[in-house]
Amino acid sequence: MVDPRERARGLGPRDRMDLSSSGEIMGKRILGFRASDLFAERFTHKNGTKAGQIGVSLKARLLRISWAKVEGQPFLIEQAA
């Protein structure tokens, strides 16, 4: 059996899946990431059954995406130097 990391390393730049084109990628997507400066932000629902109710959104600064999988298959993430 081939190690998935070895398979991902062997892909060329044109063979790597563009994770930003989520409209074309079907199935389960999982990312490993690091974030900082986490904070909660309040908002008021404007539409639907919760209109007028207060909601909370968590926000953070994304520092790094360390790994990605689509349908259980690992994809190589290029890190900036």
C-alpha positions in Angstrom: 0.0 0.0 0.0 1.3 3.5 -0.9 1.7 6.0 1.9 -0.7 8.9 1.1 2.0 11.4 1.9 4.2 9.9 -0.8 1.3 10.0 -3.2 0.7 13.7 -2.4 4.4 14.6 -2.8 4.5 13.1 -6.3 1.8 15.4 -7.7 2.8 18.2 -10.0 1.5 21.7 -9.7 -1.3 21.1 -12.3 -2.3 17.8 -10.6 -3.0 19.3 -7.2 -6.6 19.9 -6.4 -7.6 23.5 -6.1 -9.3 23.6 -2.7 -10.8 27.0 -3.3 -13.1 25.7 -6.1 -15.4 24.1 -3.6 -18.2 24.1 -6.2 -16.4 21.4 -8.1 -15.3 19.3 -5.1 -18.0 17.0 -3.8 -17.9 15.2 -0.5 -16.4 15.7 3.0 -13.6 18.2 3.4 -11.4 18.4 6.5 -8.7 21.0 7.3 -6.1 21.2 10.0 -5.4 24.8 10.9 -3.9 27.1 13.5 -5.7 30.3 14.4 -5.1 33.1 17.0 -6.9 36.1 18.4 -10.2 34.3 18.8 -13.1 36.5 19.8 -16.9 36.4 19.8 -19.0 38.9 17.9 -22.7 39.5 18.5 -25.2 40.1 15.7 -28.9 40.2 15.2 -30.7 37.8 12.9 -32.6 39.7 10.2 -34.5 37.0 8.4 -36.1 33.6 9.0 -37.5 32.1 12.2 -34.8 33.7 14.3 -35.4 37.3 13.1 -34.7 39.8 15.9 -32.8 37.3 18.0 -29.2 37.8 19.1 -26.6 35.4 17.7 -22.9 34.9 18.3 -20.2 34.4 15.7 -16.7 33.2 16.5 -13.9 34.9 14.6 -10.2 34.4 14.5 -7.1 35.2 12.5 -6.0 32.2 10.4 -2.3 31.6 10.8 -1.7 28.4 8.9 -3.4 25.5 7.1 -1.3 22.5 8.0 -3.1 19.7 6.1 -6.2 19.0 4.0 -8.3 15.9 3.1 -11.1 15.5 0.6 -13.1 12.3 0.9 -10.3 10.9 3.1 -7.5 11.5 0.5 -4.7 13.8 1.7 -3.7 16.8 -0.4 -0.4 18.6 -0.3 -0.5 22.2 1.1 2.2 24.5 -0.1 3.6 26.6 2.7 5.0 30.1 2.1 8.7 30.5 2.8 
